[in-house]
Structures are given as C-alpha cells and as structure tokens.
C-alpha cells in the first residue's frame, strides 16, 4: 500500500466526525478513525512509512496532518477544485446579471430571416392555420432563430412548440390533422374498401346487378366503381365554395379602412344588392380586423432584444455551448458585446477545466494571474485558496489520482448507518465497513 485517499464523514452531523482511508490501487477501505483532527490523522499516516501519495480535498487540517506525518506527495482533488470554482463563478455572475437578461439584437438580424419566410403569409388574404404555423416554426427553429422570437411572431405558446419539436415528422403530421381531415380520410378509406369489394366480385364473374344486390348499393354506383379512372376523393374536397359575400369583400375592406362601423357597412352593401345574413358580414369583418392587427404589430414592433433567463447562462459554467438548449453561437457573441465580464468568467472556468483535462501544469501561473486581475472578490477567494495549497493543486493537475473512491465509500458508509437507524457504535461501524470492503 503506497497510495491512499482520505476524507471525513459525520458520526453526528455538526458535532462529531471521523476519517476514512481507502487504498487507491485496490479500491478497498483500509481503516477508519474516530476523529478528523490533524494530530489523529498525522499519527495514523505516520504508522505507515511506506506511504508515498495521499489524495485529499482542500482541507488545510488534512494538509497539515500529511506534512507532519512525513514526506508524502499531496494531491488536491480535481472535483472539489472545479466545484469550488464554479460556485464562486456562479456567485459572481449572479451579481452581474438579473434573473432575466436583456441582450440587444442587431437591426434586421432576426427579423430579416423571419421576414423572408413570413412574407407570403403577410401578403395572403387569409390567416395561417395552426398546422401552417407549426411547420413554419419548425423551419425557423432549424435556422437557429430563438423560440421566444418564433412564438412572439407566430402567436404560439412555447409549451405547444416544444411539444411538436419533440415529435417525429410522422407523429407531427398525424397530430396536426383537423377533425374534418380525419373524417374525410376515414370516408375515403371506407369508399376504397367498397370499391375493392366491387371489383373483386366483378372479377369473380358476378354481374353488376348481382353486385348491387349483394352490397346494397345502386347499380349506377357499381358502374362508377368499376371505372379504372374512378377517384374516391370527392371532386369538391379542398376547394373553397363560392359565398354570397365574395362580390362585396373589396367594398367591405375599403369601408372598414375609412372607419365605418359594421352596421354602416352592412347598410351600404345591402343598398348595393347584398341579401345575405348580418352574421356573415360580422365574421368577415372580425377576420379582417385580426389580419390588420397582426400585420401592424409585426411591422411596427419588430423584436429588438432577446430575453434570456439567467439560469441558461449559468449552465455554460457546467456544459459546453452546444449542449445548452436555446443558446447559439450568435447569441454568445451578442452576450459578449453586452456583458463582456460574464463571458470572460465563463471562459475562465472553461480554461481551468481544459487545464485539468490536459494535465497542463505550465498554464496554472498564467491562469492565476488572469483570475487575480479580474477584480472579483469571489474569484480572489478561489485564487487565494489555490496559493495556500499550491503544490497539492499542481500535483492534482499533473497526476491522475482523485478522491472519487472516498466519496463512493462514504455513501456506502451512510447506508450502513441508516440500516442501524444511526445508532451504530463507531467500533461496530468500523468493523462492518471493513468486512464489507
């Protein structure tokens, strides 16, 4: 046994603590002592003169104990280093940012892309259906446009958009079908089955009159079904029927723009010969008002800012940019322009993680200078902690050892304590852990 990792655990929270020792090579618990003081730990370590490497967290008590026990290589745990740094960085970011962060948008940057795709819908004489909105939203999202912009422009609920984005294309197509479409497809399916039956009977040398009698359908229908050019889809399906109001639509829109009320418009077109209902006029006017209102809103109030929740930015401390949802490279560039200190902190954390992954000890001095010159109390605290335990941190970067084994064994130890309802005496607890290990 030449390499061990040590960590403390609670015998009674906030009152009594012990120390556990694990062999890094065999992954087995070597021993446990009923104290975490430097004297007790130093005495235990001193009883093993062959020890060469001791991995630990940032505890200065353990650092002192290892130094007193002999000439051993101390290694500071990487997990605790990253955890402390991200906590300090998150504290600093919370000082810099509000709960919802406003990031300016360059003029035309988002609206130009959306405008090209929405131009047809703006110029059309009808409102977009929900299915058309969803299809356009998916196309816009694929181009990297933020969901908040898409939902605002298309008047969609963000939860509905997320639901459809999570679906496969076939599931989306089925879900977006209207009740009328589903009814039509069912009628077409039933008619196709009937046509198939008619043709099968005819092929089996059954007369048209006999087919009519067997299937209880008109003989003329049988004749139509036997026609090879027969189409089960109704010829009028999907075609807009003419309305009595069509001849007066242009007049209604002109009068509406002049500010006339619906009653005055109705009176005017009745004098022109309109004989339909008043409700038809009101429904058409309601659609015209909605179209004009949406067009006015789009053209007068284009989005000038992105609103990003702060927790999305904090996620960049823990994940790379491509793994954070709704965050793009373009958004990151604009965040850097609006909040340069925020991006510098995020980059500082990323550089520290890279240094640990690549064992680049030579980068530590430069990183500490950058962090010190940042002017942040939180980061200064982290830098001061590294300076106090610098050699252990250097060894933590250079060597592959860590305290992960100790954290796992302590979790098992806690399970044993829970089995005994927390009343397990230390000697009994020690024996159980050593036997299980």
N, C-alpha and C positions, 0 to 999 in steps of 0.2 A: 504494500500500500504506500504509494508516493504522492497521489493526488486526491484531494478531498474538496468538497464544497460544504459550507456551513451556513446555517440560517437559524433565526429564532422562531419560536412558536409560543402561543399563550397557554399557560396552565390554568390561569384565571385571568380573564381579559382585564387589562389596565392595572393588574396587581402583581401577578407572578408570571415569569416567563422562563422557558428553558431553551437549550440549544441542541440542534440535531446535526450530526455529521454523516456524510454519505461519500462512499468511495466512487470517484468519477469513472474509474475503469470498469468495475463490476456492477455499478448501479445499486449497490446494497447499502442499507443503513449500518454504519459501523458502531455508533454509540449515541447516547443522549445524556445530557447532564441537566440538572435542575437549576440552572442559572444561565444568565447571559452577560454577566459582569466580565470585565477584561481579565481579572485575576483568575476566575474559574476556567475561562476558555483558554487562557495562556497556559495554565497548569496542565490542562488536558492535552493541548498541542505539544507541549514540552515533553510529554511522556512518549512521544513518537518521533525520535530523532531522524528517522528516515524520510519524513515528510518533505516534499520539495515544492508542491504547488497547493495553494489554498484559494478557492474561489469564494467570493462573498458579495453581499450587496454593498451599498455605500456607507454602512455603519462605521463611524470612527472608533467606536468601542471595540469592534472586531479588528479593525486596523491596528489599534494599539496592542491588542492581545497577541496578534500574529507577530508583530515586531518584537515583542518581549519574549516570545517563545523560541525564536531562533531566526536563522537566515533562510526565510522561505519566500517563494515568489507569490506575491499577492495579485489576484486578478479581480477587477471590478466587473460585476455582472452587466452584460450589454442590455438586457431587458430593462433593468432599473435605470440605466443611463437614458435610454430612449423614452421611457415612461416619464421620468422627471423633466426631460427637455420638452416633450410635447405638452405637458401640463403647464410649464412656465410659458411656453409659446402661446397656448390657448388663453391663458390669463392676459397676456399682452394684447392678443387680437381682440379680446372682449373689451379692452379699454379703447381700442382704435375704432371698433365697428359697433353700430347699433344692431338691434335684433333683426331688422330688415334693412339691407344695404341698397342704396340707390347708385347705380352705375350708369353714367351718361352713354347715350347711343349716338354715334356719328350720324349726321343728317343723311338720310337715304340708305343707311347701311342695312337695316332690317326691312324698312318699308319698300325699298326698291324691289327686293327679291319677292316680297309678298305681293306687291302691286302687279308684277308681271303675271303671276298666277291667278290673281283675283280680278284682273281687268275684264275678262269675259263675263264673270258673274255680276260685276258692277254695271256693265252696259246692257245686260239682259233685261227683259221685261218681266221676269219672274224671280221670286225669291228662291234661294238654293234649298233643296231638301236636306234633311238631316244626314242621309246617306252620302250626298254630294259633299257636305261639309266635312264629314269624317274622312272621306277619301282625299280631299284637299289637305286636311290637317296632317294626315299621314305623309303625304308628299312633302309638305313644308317641314315637318319634323325630320324627315330623312335628309333634307338640305341643311340641317343644323340650326334651324330657327327655334328660338326658345318656345316652350309650351305656353308660357304666360302670354307671349305675343299672339300666338296662334289662337288661344282661347278668347283673348280680348277681341281680335279681329273678326273671328267667325262666330262669336257669341256662343261658345261651347263651355260646358262645365269641365273643369280639369279632371275630375274623377271619371267622367264618361270617356274622355280622351285617353286616359291611362288604361282604362278597361279595354278599349278597342285596340290600342297599341300592343297590349299583351296577347291578343288573339292571333291565330294563324289566318292567312288570307281566306281560306275556305270557311272558317268559323265566322269571320267578319262578314262575309258575303251572305251567309245564312241568317245571321242576326239582324242585318240591316234591311232585310226584305220586309216590305209593308204587309199588312193584313190582306190587302187587295191582291198583291203579287202572289202571296201564298195560296189564296183561294183560286186565283187564275191557274197557277201551276197544278193544283190538285184537279181542277176541272179538265185541263189538258191531258193530265195523266190518265184520268178515267176514260176520256174520249179515245186516247191512243189504245187503251186496253180493249175497248169496244171495237175499234177498227181492226185490231189484230184478230179478235174472235170472228168478226165478219169475214175476213179474208181467209182464215183457216177453214171455216165452214164451206166457203165457196170453192177452195182448193180440194175439199173432200166431196166435190160434186153435189153440193147442196144448192138448190135453186134460190134465187133472190127472194121469191115468195116464202119459201121454207125458212130462210134465214130471218125474214121479217117476223114470221110466226114464232120461231124458237126464241128470239131475243126481245120480242115485244117492241119492235121499233118499226117506223114507217118504211115501206118498200122504197120510197124515193131516197130516204136516208141511207138505206143499204147500197143503193146505186152510187150515191156520192162517196161512201166509204170505200167502195171498190175502185174508185178513180185513182190511178197511181199518183196524180198531182194533188191529191187531197191534203189540205193543211189543217191540223187540229186547232190551230190558233185562230181565234175569231178575227175576221178582217178589220174590225174597228178597234181592236185592242191596241192601246198605246197611242191612239190618235185623239186629239182634242176635238170634242164636239162643238159645233157652232153654237154661239149664245146669242140671244136676242139683244144683248148689251154690246156686242162687238162693234157695231156700227157707230156707237156713241162714246167709245173709250177715249178717243182723242179729244173730243169736246169736254168730257168729264175732267181729264187731266189739265186741260187749258183753264177751265173754270176754277179748278182747285188751286192752281198756282196764282190765280187772281184774288184768292181769299174768300170765295163764296162758300157758304155753308152747304151741307148735304141736302137740306130742304130746298134751298135756292137752285142747286144743281139739278135736283130731281124735277122741279117745276120747269126749268129751262128745257131739259131734254124731252119732257112729256109734250111740250109745245112743238118739239121737232118731230114727234111721232112715236116716242117710246111708249110701249104698252105693258112692259114687264112689272115685276114687284119692286117695292121700295127696298126690301132686304137685299136684293141683288146689287143695287146701287151702293148701299152702305158697306157691304162686304168688299166690293171692288175698291171703294174709297179707303177702307181700312188697309188693304194691301198696298195701295199707292202711298199712303202715309208712312207705312213701315219701310218701304223701299227708299223713299226720300230721306227718312230719318237716318237709316243706316249709311246711305251714301254721304250724307252731310257729316256724320260722325267720323267716317273714315278719312274724308278729305280735309276736314277742319282740325281734327285732333290726332295726327299721326303719333305713334309712340316715340317718345324722346328719351326714355330711360328704361333700364332693366331693373327689376326689383328682385334681389336675391336674398334668401334667408341666410342669416349668419351661420347657422349650423352647417350649411352646404360648404361654406368657405373653410370652416373648421375641419371638415372632413379631409381637406387637402393636406392636413398635418399627418394623417394616418394612411391615406390612399394616394396612388398616382392620379393625375388629372383624368386619364381616360376611364377610370373606374368610378368617378363621381358623376352621378346622373345629373342631367340638365346643365352640365358645366362643359364648355367648349374652349378650344384654344383661343378663339376670337374673344370670348368673354374674359379669359385670363389676361389677355393683352390690355383690354379696356380696364380691368380691375387694377392692373399695374399702373396705368396712367392716372386713375382716380385715387388709388391708395398704394403708393409705392412702398411704404413701410410694411404693409401687410404682406405683399408678395416677397419682400426681402426676408421676412421672418419665415415664411413657408419655404423659401429656397434654402435658408439656413438649416432648417430641420432636415430637408431632403439631402443636403450635402453631408450632414452628420451621419445619416443612415448609410449613405454611399461609402463614407469613410470606414464604417464598421464592416460593411459587406465585403469591401475590397482589401481589408487589413492595411489601409494606407495610413500608417502611423505618422509619416512625414507631413501629412496635411493638417495634423492637430494644431500645431502652433499658429498657422495662418487662420484656421477656423476660430480659435480662441481670440485672436486679435480682431477679427470681423465682428464677433459677438460682443466683445468688450466695447468696441467703438460705436455700437448701435444706440447706446443711450437708453437702455431699458433696465429698470430695476429687477424685473423678473429674470431676464437673461443674465444680468450681472450676478444674481444669486447662483445660477447654474454654473457660470464660469468660475466663481469663487470656490464652489464645491469641487470642481474638477482640479483646480490648482492645489487645493488642500490634499487631494488624493491622486496626484498626477501620475505617479509611477504605476499605480494599480489600474488606472484608466488606460495608460499606454499598453500595459500587458493585456487588458481586456480587448483592445483593438487588434493586437498582434497575434494573440493565441485563441484557439477555438473553444476553450473551456467556458462554461457558464453555470449559473445557479438553477437551471431548469429542473435538474434532478431533485434539488432540495424542495422546490415549490411543489412538485408532484408528491414527494414523500410526506410533506406536511399535510396535504389534502387527505392522504390515507390515514395519517395520524388523527386528524379531526374526525374521520369516520369512526375510528375505534373509540374515541372519546364519546361520540354520540351514542354508540351502541351501549356504553356503560352509563348513559344519561349524565355525562360529565362528572361522574363521581369516582372515576378510576384513579387510584393512588399512583404517584409517579413511578414507583418501582414496578408495579403491575403493568402500567402503561408501557414502560421501557421494555419489559420482558416480552409483552405481546408484539410490539413493533419489531424487535429484533428477531423473534421467532418467525413472524410472517415474512420478514425480509430474507 
